[in-house]
């Protein structure tokens, strides 16, 4: 590609600090990658740039009542850092865990907070990235790096997704989104509507139900949930026998992954049976005459969308106690007093919470250029969901949906470090991926929507890189395959082009 950076950008890019590796994002992915670099590439300099005031990513940004993980921390936690708390953890507990990782591994000096990346350009001649980051006061810093790791998650962090319904401006109460929860919001004794049906709604409703006059969950269609105690009995048993925490972590982690693999396989092989089991679980926690068919029976098969875990069935206990209720319908419009549904029912409220999801983001929506020419990520082809054609020395950390996100952070940490060390051994300054000659790839959407189809993905699927009709050229979302396949990738294989 030809071209050059705009004059204004060139001026902002001088002088620059140089690092071997630059990581964008100090969330669960970025901190994990930083750890792996210190252990597996100790001779490389690296820097983590984070737009916010501290580490944590999702667990820092989201501050709505009750925020917690919907994956168990024995698998969501890092492979290298034992988790000793309850399997479903609060945001504060997860932040404390990440803080320990940073402190124990001296990662703090490698992180620059309040640095939002506004541009990244690859120079083929220099074989390096030039990255411009902006601080809250508008001033800018420039960094160069041989390798760029995008650990930015997969959604826009500054604004959640809220549909536009007629009459929203007429509502006299407050409309809030969980992703930007106001610190001054007082819901005590108020009538609250929560719009949504996913993990956020299922977390928020029980967290506030005991303090509000009443909370009503309004959903267009139901979601699958799974309940259970917020405790791993095996972990408790092993602790009672003074087994070391590192052993407990590994034993429990492997046990959970084994059970998850069986459950995912069953969801595909016998979806009706799995559906019936999930619904029986819900029924067991609700009054006998409750309409589970209407309010908790999704239209899709299990695992076509993520299944959220409800610890100690707290959502359903709140409904059974009359502190919360569920209405399954579509919204016709907002009114001054609340909502009118398509059935004609009006629900009055003082506060309406739109727990309606987020906006998908690809690599943080950073404007990327190669030799000054803009890159359209939707026209690239992905290799294993972490590298893209036409983008040298760049990887995207994208985790799993059917298993804990962080499992892939550890796998990709190993793979990236192996790639960096391989490049050094070869004397290569750059690496990119390209389909081998003779491999006729059919370009397909990033995800197979028959297999996985949450609304946030469908809304912006056209912005995502493309996959090919070959396993090497797609993100399988299958941890149980990738745990063996990623370590076995031949870095001298035909998909890798070194310079």
N, C-alpha and C positions, 0 to 999 in steps of 0.2 A: 504494500500500500504506500501511496505517496502522501504529500501534504506536510503540514507543520502545525505546531500548537499556535493558537491565537497570540498576538503580541501581548495582550493584557495578561494572559495566563503565563507566558514566558517570563514576564517581568516579576510576577508573583512567585515564580518558582526558584528565585535566586536570593540568597544562597540556600543550599540544601544540606540536610543531614543524611548520611548514607547508612543503610543497614543491609545485611544479607537478606533478611526476611522481614516483611511487614505484614502484620496481622490486623485486619480491620474488625474491631468488635471485642469487647471484654466481657461477653456473656459466657454462658456455660461452654460454648464451643471454643471461643478465643482463649479462655483460661486453660482449657484442656490442651489445646495446641501449643500454648506457651510452655506448659509442663513438658510435653513430649520433646520439644526442641531442646530444652535444657538437658534432658537425659540422653537423647539419641543423636543430637547434633550440637554438642557442647562447644564446638569451635566456631559456631555461627553467631553473628550478632543479630538481634531481632528487636522489634518494637511493636507494641500493641497500641493502636489508636482507638479511642473510645469517645463517642460523641457526648455521652452523659457525664454526670459529675462523679460517678463511681462505677464499680464493676457490678455485674449481675444480669444485665440484659432484661429478659422478661420478668425476672424476679425483683428487679429494681423498678421497672416502669409501671407494672401493674400493682396498684395499691388499694384495690377494692376490698371490702370486708370478706374475710375468710379465705383469701387467695391461697391456694395450695396446689401441689402437684397432682396430676391425674395419672402419673406413672409411679411405680414403686421406686423408692430411692436406692434400693439395692442394685437395680439395673440402670436407673437414671443417674445415680452417682457414678463417679469415675471408677474405672477398673483398678486404679492404683491407690485409691483413697477409701478405706472402709467406711461404710455408713452404719452408725450404731443407734440411730433413732427409729421412730415409727416409720413404716414403709411409705405412707402418704404424709408428706411434710409440708409445713407452712412455708411461705416465701421467706420469712425471717430465718427459719432453720436452714433453708437452702443457701441463703446469702451468707450465713455464718459458716457453713461448710465450705463455700467457695473462698471466703476470707481466710480460712485455715490453709487451703491449698496455696493461696498467694503468699501467705506469711511463711509457711513451712518450706517453700521452694524459692524464696527470695524473688518473687515475680514482680513485686511492686515497682521496682526501679525500671522495669521494662514497659510500664504502662503510662500513657499520656492521656489524661482525661480532658473532657471538653474540647475535643478535636474532631470535628465532623468532616469527613472526606467529601470534597466537592468536585474533584476531578482526578482521573488517573490515566496517564498516557504511557504506552509502551514504546520504547525506542529500539528498533531493530538494529541500528548501528551500534548503540551503546549496550544493548542487551540488558536493559534495566527499566523499571517502572519509575516514573516521576509522579508523585502523589501530593496533591495540595489539600491541606486541611484548614478549616476555618474555626476560629474560637468564637465564643458568644459575643465578644465585643466587635466582631467583624474583622479582626486582624487574621492574617494567614501565615501558615508555616509550610515549608516544602520539604519533602523527604524523597529520597531515592532508595530503591531496593531492587535486588536481583530477583526476588520472588515475592508474589502477592498472594495472601491467603484471605479470602472473604469469609469471615466467621460472623456474619451479620444476621443470621436467622432467615426467615422467609416471609416476614410481614412488615408493613410500614409501622414504625415505632411511634410516630408522633400523632397518629390519628387512626381510630378504629373505623370499621365499616358500619354505617347506619343508612338504611334505605330512606328514600324520600317519600314520606306518606303525605297525602293531602291534609291540610289543616294543622300541620305541626306548629306553625307560628302562632296559632290561636290558643294553644294550651297555656293555661295560666300558671301551671306548676313548673318544675324543673325537669329537663330532659338531660340525662347524662349517659355517657358510655363508660363501661368498666375500665377501658384502657386509659381514660383520662379522668379518673375518679376525683371529684373536688374534695379538698381537705375539709372544707366548711360544710359539707352536706350533712344535715341533721335529719335522719329518717325516724327518729324515735316517735312513736305514736302516730306516724303518718301512714296513709294508704299508698302502697307502692305497687306498681306494675313492673315486672321484669319481662321484657320481650326476648325470646330466644329459647333454645332447647338443648344447647350443648353443655360442655363441662363448666364453662363460666357461669351460666345460669344455674346449673345444679350445685355449684359451690356457693354462689351468692345468696340464693333463696334461703337455705337453712341458716346461713350466717346472720341474716337480719330478721328472720321470721319472728324470733322471740321479742324483738324490740319494736317492731312496727305495729300499727293497728291491725293491718293484714297485708300480706303480700300475695299477689296473683301472678302466676307464671303464664304468660300468653305465648303460645307456640303455634306456628303454622303446621308443623308436622313433628312427630315424636322422634326421640333418639334412643338408642340402646344404652342401658346402664348395667353395671355389674356391682353388686354389693358384697361386703365382707367386713370382718373386723380389721381395724387399723393396727394390726399386729401380725408378725410372722411367728407362729408357734415354734417352728424349728429354731429360729434365732433365739427366742426366749429360753428354750430348752438347753441349747448349747451354752448360753451365757451362765445358766445356773450350774453348769459343769465346768466353768472357768476356761472354756475354749478361747484361744486368742481371737481378737476381733478380726484380724486379717483372714483367719481361717473361716470364721463365721460368714464374713462378707462373701468369700468365694463360694462356699458351700451353698448359701442361700441364693446367691446370684445364679449359680448354675441350675439350682432347683427351679427357680422361677422361670428361667429361660426355657427349660425343658417343658414345663407345663404350658407356657405360652405357645411354644411351637406346636404342641398337640392341639391346643385350642384353635389356633389360626387354621391349621390343617382341617380340623373338624368343621369349622365355619364354612369352608369351601366345599368339603365333601358331603356334609349333611346339614345344610343351612337351616332346614325346617326344624330339625331336632335341637340345634343350638338356639334358635330363636325361642322355641318353647321353653327351654331351660332358663334362658334369660328372663322371659316374661313370668315364669313361675317364681323366680327370685323376687321380682318386683311385687307380684301378688301377695307373697308371704309377708310383706311389710306394709300392706295397705288394707283398709276395711274390706270385708268379704264382698260387698256389693259395689266396690269401686270399678269404674269403667276403664279397665286396663287396655281393652281393645282399642278404645278411642285415643286415650291419652299417652299410652306408653308402648304402642305397637307400630314401629316404623314401616315405611313402604318398601324399604330396601333390605337386602339380606345382611346378616351380621358381618361386620368388618369391611363393608363397602365404604363405611365411614368409621371414624375412630369410636371405640367404645370407652366411655368414661367410667372410672371406678368411683363409687359413692361409699366412702368409709362409714361403717356403722349405720348404713342406710339412713343417714341424717335427713336427706331430702324427703324421703318417704315418711319418716317419723313426723316431720313437720306438717306434712299433708294430713296424715292420720289424726294428728292432734288438733286439726282445724286452724293452725297458725298460717298455713299457706294453702293455696288452691291452684289448680291447673285448668286452663281453658285452651282447647285446641280449635283454632279457627283462623281465618285470615282477617287482617285489619282493613277496614274500609276507609276510615279517616280518623284523625285526631279531632277532638273538640276542646272547648275551653276547660271542660271538667275531666277529660280522660280520653277513652277510645270508644269508637263504635265499630263493632265487628261485622263481618259479612252476614252473619245470622240476624243482625239487628240489635243484638245485645250491646248495651253500653256499660262500660266499666269505669268507675270514677277513681281518680288517683290524685295525690299531691305530688308524687315523683314518678317519672317513667324512666326506667333503665333499659337502654337498648343493648342487650347482650347478644348482638347480631353478628359478631365475628370481626374479622380484620381484613385488611387489603393486602393481597399477596404482593411481595416485593422480590425482585431478582437481584441478588448481590447488592442489596441496600439501595437500589436505583442510582448507583454511582454512575455518572457519565464516563464511560470508558472510550478511549481512543487508541488506535494503533498507528504510530507514526503520524499522529494528528488527525487521522480519519475516524469519524464516529463508528462505534461498533453497535450493531443491533443484535442484542443477545438472542432475540427470538429467531434469528436466522442462523444461529450456530447449531452445531450438533454436539450432544454431550457424550463424553466417554465416561461410563460408569457413574454418571451423575455428579462428577466432581471436577472434570476438566472439559474445556469447550474448544471446538475447532476455531482457529484464527486468533486465539488468545494465548500467547506463550507465557510460561512461568506464572500461571494463575490457576488457583483451585478454589472451589466453593465448598464450604462445609455444610452439607445438607443431610440431616439425620433421618431417622425412621419414624413412621406413623404407627405401624402395627407393633413396634417394639420401642423401647425408650430411645429418644433422640441421641442421647450421649453414647450409646453403644457404638454408633458410627463415628463419633468424634474420636474415640480411642482407635478404632480400626483405621480411620483416615490419618490420624496422627502417625501411626506406624508407617503407613504407605507413603505419606509425604516426606517423612524423614528418610525413609529408604530411597525415595526418588532424589532428594537433595544430596545424599551421600553417593548415590550412583552417578549423578551428574559430576560431582567433584572427582570421582575416580576416573571418569571418562574425559575430564577436561572440558566438559560442555558448559557453555554459558547460558544456553536456552534450550527449552524443550516444549514442544506442542504436540497435540494429538491430531491425527488425520486418518480417515478410513484407508486401509491398505488398497493398493491397486488390485482390481479384480473382485473386490467386495462391493457388490451393488446393494447399497442400503436404501431401503424405503424410509423416507422421512415421515415420522409420526409425531403426534402431540406428546409432550413430556410424560404424561401419565395415561395409562389405559383406563378410561373412565368407566368401563364395565367392571374393573377391579377395584378402583378407588375414586370416589366422586364427591368429596365435600364441596359445598357451595363456594367457599373461598377459592378453591382451585378452579372450578368451572368458570367463575367470573373473569378470571385473568389468565386462563390457560394459554391464550394467544401470545402472552408476553414471555412465556417460559421458553428456554431452549428446546430444541427438538430432540427426540430420541430416534434411534434406528431400529429396524426389525431384527436385531442381533443382540444377544445378551451383553456383549461388551459395550454396546452403544445405547445403554439405557440405565436408569436407576431402578433396580429391581424392588426396592423397599423390603427386601427379604434378608434380615440379619442372619438367619440360619444358613443361608447359602453364602453370603458375603464373608462370614467369619472364616470360611475356608478359602473362598475364591480370591479375596483381595490380597491376602499374604502371598498367594501363589502367582500373582500377576508377573509376567516376564517383562521387566522394564526395558529390555532390548527387543521386545516384540514389534511387529510391523505397525502398530498403532502409534508408536512414539517416534517422533522426529527430533533429533538433537542437532544443535549447531554450536 
